[in-house]
C-alpha cells in the first residue's frame, strides 16, 4: 500500500478529538497532534488537550512536549513531523494527523517558506524595542524595511509584526522575499478529511465547551501560569481574557462571554482558511461510517494504482 497521511481537520470544538481516537484505532496507527497550543505542557484545560486515558487508548505525538518559554514554529513543526513520519512509515502504511492549527497543517502538507532561524540576540533585541517603544514604532519600522508586507499584514497583530522584523534584521532582506509559497512534494500521499457542523450547532458546542472549561478549573490553571503571561504559548483565547480578571480589569462573567465570542470568531477564521483547499473532503463529525467508507475506498484505490 502507498504510504498515506490522513489529515483530520476542522474548527475548534467541532468534535475532532473523539473521532480521531476511533479513526486511529480503526487504522491501527498513532495520532500526530496538530494543535499548536497542545504542544505546551500544563495547558490541558485551556487547550482541551487529550486526557491521559485518551493517550493510553491511542499513542499521541506532539502533546505537552514543550515548556511554556520554549520557542517553536510551524517551520520546526514541519521538520519534526517529517522526521517522525519517516520513522513511523516503516511500521505503518497509514498515519493520522489531527488538529486545527492552519499554518501547521499547511507546513506539513505543502511546506513552509525557508525563513531563517532567528537568533536569541535578535529575538531579545526586538522584544526590548517592543517593550520600550510600543507596537506602533515597530510597525513604522516594518513599513520602512518591507513596505510590501506592511501593506497586507494585520498591524495590530504583535506576533506577526515582530516576526517579520526579526526576519528582516536576521537576514538583511525583506520578509516578503522569503514568502515564495512554493509547494513542496512529499514522499507520501495526503488525504484530508474536514469536519464541520451547522453554524448554530458549532457555536452552541463552543459555548458549552467554555462553560465546561470554567467548571473544570480554567481559572485556577490561568492563575497557576500567570507569571508566564509574556510567553507566546499563553497569547491565545481563554488565557488572555482571564488575565484581565486576575488584573482586576474585567469581571469573570464578562471574560467568559469574551472567550466564547473570540472562540467563535477564531472558528470562523479556521473555516475560511480551510474552505480555500479544494482537496478537503467534508463530513459532519457524526458521519463516522461514511468517513471510514471514504477512507477505505480511497486507500484501496491507492493500493490498486500502485500494484
C-alpha positions in Angstrom: 0.0 0.0 0.0 1.2 3.5 -0.8 2.1 5.3 2.4 -0.6 7.8 3.3 -1.0 10.6 5.8 -4.7 11.1 6.7 -5.3 14.7 8.0 -8.3 15.2 10.1 -9.0 18.9 10.4 -11.8 21.3 11.3 -12.6 24.3 13.6 -12.3 24.3 17.3 -14.9 22.3 19.3 -16.2 20.6 16.1 -15.5 17.1 17.5 -12.1 16.1 16.2 -10.8 14.5 19.4 -13.2 11.6 19.8 -13.4 10.9 16.1 -9.6 10.9 15.9 -9.4 8.3 18.6 -11.9 5.9 16.8 -10.2 6.5 13.4 -6.7 5.8 14.8 -8.0 2.6 16.3 -9.6 1.6 13.0 -6.5 2.5 11.1 -4.2 0.9 13.7 -2.0 3.9 14.0 -0.9 6.6 16.4 -2.2 10.2 16.4 0.1 13.1 15.4 -1.3 16.1 17.1 -1.6 19.3 15.1 -2.9 21.8 17.7 0.0 24.3 18.3 -1.1 25.1 21.9 -1.4 21.5 22.9 2.4 21.2 22.3 3.0 23.1 25.6 2.9 21.3 28.9 0.4 22.2 31.6 -2.3 23.8 29.5 -4.7 20.9 29.5 -7.9 22.7 30.3 -7.5 25.8 28.2 -6.3 23.9 25.1 -8.6 20.9 25.5 -5.5 18.6 25.3 -6.1 14.9 25.2 -6.6 13.4 28.6 -4.1 10.7 30.0 -6.7 8.0 29.5 -7.2 9.1 25.8 -3.4 9.0 25.3 -3.3 5.5 26.9 -6.1 4.4 24.5 -4.1 5.7 21.4 -0.4 6.7 21.3 -0.2 10.5 20.7 2.8 12.5 19.4 3.4 16.3 19.9 1.3 16.7 23.1 2.8 18.6 26.0 6.3 18.2 24.6 7.4 21.9 25.2 7.8 24.2 28.2 5.9 27.5 28.1 9.0 29.6 27.5 10.2 27.4 24.6 10.2 28.9 21.1 8.5 26.8 18.4 7.3 27.5 14.9 5.4 26.0 12.0 8.7 25.5 10.3 10.1 23.5 13.2 6.9 21.5 13.3 7.2 20.7 9.6 10.8 19.4 10.2 9.8 17.4 13.3 6.7 15.8 11.7 8.5 14.8 8.5 11.2 13.2 10.6 8.6 11.3 12.7 6.6 10.2 9.7 9.8 8.9 8.1 10.2 6.6 11.1 6.6 5.6 11.6 6.0 4.7 8.0 8.5 1.8 8.4 5.8 0.1 10.5 2.6 1.7 9.4 1.1 2.2 5.9 -1.3 4.9 7.2 -0.8 7.6 9.8 -3.3 10.1 11.2 -2.6 13.8 11.8 -5.4 15.6 13.7 -5.9 19.2 14.6 -7.0 22.7 13.6 -3.8 24.8 13.5 -4.0 26.1 10.0 -0.4 27.0 9.3 0.9 23.9 11.0 -1.3 21.7 8.7 -0.1 23.6 5.7 3.5 23.3 6.8 3.2 19.5 6.8 1.1 19.1 3.7 2.7 21.6 1.3 5.7 23.0 3.1 6.6 26.4 4.6 8.9 29.0 3.2 12.5 28.6 4.2 12.6 31.5 6.6 15.9 31.8 8.5 16.1 30.7 12.2 16.1 33.8 14.4 19.0 34.1 16.9 18.3 34.7 20.5 20.1 38.0 20.2 17.8 39.3 17.5 14.7 38.0 19.4 15.8 39.8 22.6 16.5 43.0 20.7 13.1 43.2 19.0 11.3 42.2 22.3 13.1 45.0 24.1 12.2 47.5 21.4 8.5 46.4 21.7 8.6 47.0 25.4 10.4 50.3 25.2 8.8 51.9 22.1 5.5 50.0 21.6 3.9 48.3 18.7 3.4 51.4 16.6 7.1 52.1 16.4 7.7 48.6 15.2 5.0 48.9 12.6 6.7 52.1 11.3 10.0 50.2 11.1 8.3 47.4 9.2 6.9 49.9 6.7 10.5 51.2 6.0 12.1 47.7 5.8 9.3 45.8 4.0 6.6 48.1 2.5 5.1 45.2 0.6 4.4 43.1 3.7 3.4 46.2 5.7 0.6 46.7 3.1 -1.0 43.4 3.9 -0.2 42.5 7.5 -2.6 42.9 10.3 -0.8 45.8 12.0 -2.4 45.1 15.3 -1.1 41.5 15.4 2.0 41.9 17.5 3.3 38.4 16.8 3.3 38.9 13.0 4.8 42.3 13.1 7.6 41.2 15.5 8.3 38.0 13.4 8.6 40.0 10.2 11.0 42.4 11.8 13.1 39.6 13.3 13.5 38.1 9.8 14.4 41.5 8.3 17.1 42.0 11.0 18.4 38.4 10.8 18.7 38.2 7.1 19.2 41.8 5.9 16.4 41.1 3.4 12.7 41.8 3.5 10.3 39.3 5.0 8.4 39.3 1.7 11.4 37.9 -0.1 11.0 34.6 1.8 7.3 34.3 1.3 7.6 32.5 -2.1 4.8 30.0 -1.4 6.5 27.0 -3.2 4.6 23.8 -2.9 6.9 21.0 -1.7 6.4 17.4 -2.7 6.1 14.8 0.0 7.2 11.1 -0.2 3.7 10.0 0.9 0.1 10.6 -0.1 -2.1 13.1 1.8 -5.9 12.6 2.3 -7.7 15.5 4.0 -10.9 14.9 5.9 -12.6 18.1 7.1 -15.2 18.2 9.9 -17.9 20.8 10.1 -21.3 21.4 11.7 -24.2 23.8 11.0 -23.1 27.2 12.4 -25.6 27.3 15.2 -24.7 23.8 16.3 -21.0 24.6 16.3 -21.4 27.9 18.2 -23.5 26.1 20.8 -20.8 23.5 21.3 -18.2 26.3 21.7 -20.3 28.0 24.4 -20.8 24.7 26.2 -17.0 23.9 26.0 -16.1 27.2 27.5 -18.6 26.6 30.4 -17.1 23.2 30.9 -13.6 24.5 30.9 -14.5 27.0 33.6 -16.2 24.2 35.6 -13.1 22.1 35.2 -10.8 24.7 36.8 -9.7 27.0 34.0 -9.4 30.0 36.3 -7.0 28.0 38.5 -4.9 27.0 35.5 -4.6 30.6 34.4 -3.7 31.7 37.9 -1.0 29.0 38.1 0.7 30.2 34.9 0.2 34.0 35.3 3.9 34.5 35.7 4.3 33.2 32.1 1.8 35.5 30.5 4.5 37.1 28.4 5.1 33.7 26.7 3.6 33.3 23.2 2.1 30.0 24.3 -0.3 31.9 26.5 -1.1 34.6 23.9 -4.3 32.8 23.0 -8.0 32.8 23.5 -9.0 31.8 27.0 -5.8 32.8 28.8 -5.7 36.4 27.5 -9.2 37.2 28.7 -8.8 35.6 32.1 -5.6 37.5 32.8 -7.8 40.6 32.7 -9.8 39.1 35.6 -6.6 38.5 37.6 -5.6 42.1 37.0 -9.0 43.3 38.2 -9.9 44.9 34.9 -12.8 42.7 34.0 -15.4 40.8 36.0 -15.4 37.0 35.5 -18.7 36.8 33.7 -17.6 39.4 31.1 -14.3 37.5 30.5 -16.2 34.2 30.0 -18.5 35.8 27.4 -15.5 37.3 25.6 -13.9 33.9 25.5 -17.0 32.5 23.9 -17.2 35.3 21.3 -13.5 35.2 20.5 -13.5 31.4 20.1 -16.5 31.7 17.7 -14.5 34.3 15.7 -11.5 32.0 15.6 -13.6 29.1 14.4 -14.9 31.2 11.5 -11.4 32.1 10.6 -10.4 28.4 10.6 -13.3 27.5 8.3 -12.5 30.4 5.9 -8.9 29.2 5.7 -9.8 25.5 5.2 -12.5 26.2 2.6 -9.9 27.5 0.2 -8.5 24.0 0.0 -10.4 22.0 -2.6 -8.7 18.8 -1.7 -10.6 18.5 1.6 -13.5 16.1 1.7 -16.0 17.4 4.2 -18.2 15.5 6.7 -20.3 16.0 9.7 -18.5 14.5 12.7 -21.3 12.1 13.3 -20.8 10.5 9.9 -18.1 8.2 11.1 -19.2 5.3 8.9 -19.2 7.5 5.8 -15.7 8.8 6.7 -14.4 5.2 7.1 -16.0 4.1 3.9 -14.4 7.1 2.1 -11.0 6.3 3.5 -11.3 2.6 2.9 -12.3 3.2 -0.7 -9.7 5.8 -1.4 -6.9 3.8 0.3 -7.9 0.8 -1.7 -7.8 2.8 -4.9 -4.3 3.9 -3.9 -3.3 0.3 -3.5 -4.7 -0.7 -6.9 -2.9 2.2 -8.6 0.5 1.2 -7.2 0.1 -2.6 -7.7 
